[in-house]
Amino acid sequence: VLTMTDLQKQRIALEHPWALSKTFVMPEFSGSRRAEISDPIGGSEREYLDCALALRAEAKRMVPGIRRILRRRSER
């Protein structure tokens, strides 16, 4: 489970504690220096664009980690 913010991760942990070991804030999973991705809800068009760009960048950074996980699963 990938979240944009730590608060979102905490809510998942409260509602689904069994999923916590598989729940990450996107930058945490990608190894980025960014702490989290600001949720643009209620914000300006620019804030939504900035969020989309951040999501895109983090998604690209996550590809190697996802590939490693998939490789490990296929080796089982």
Secondary structure by P-SEA (a helix, b strand, c coil): cccccaaaaaaaaaacccccccccccccccccccccccccccccaaaaaaaaaaaaaaaaaaaaaaaaaaaaaaac
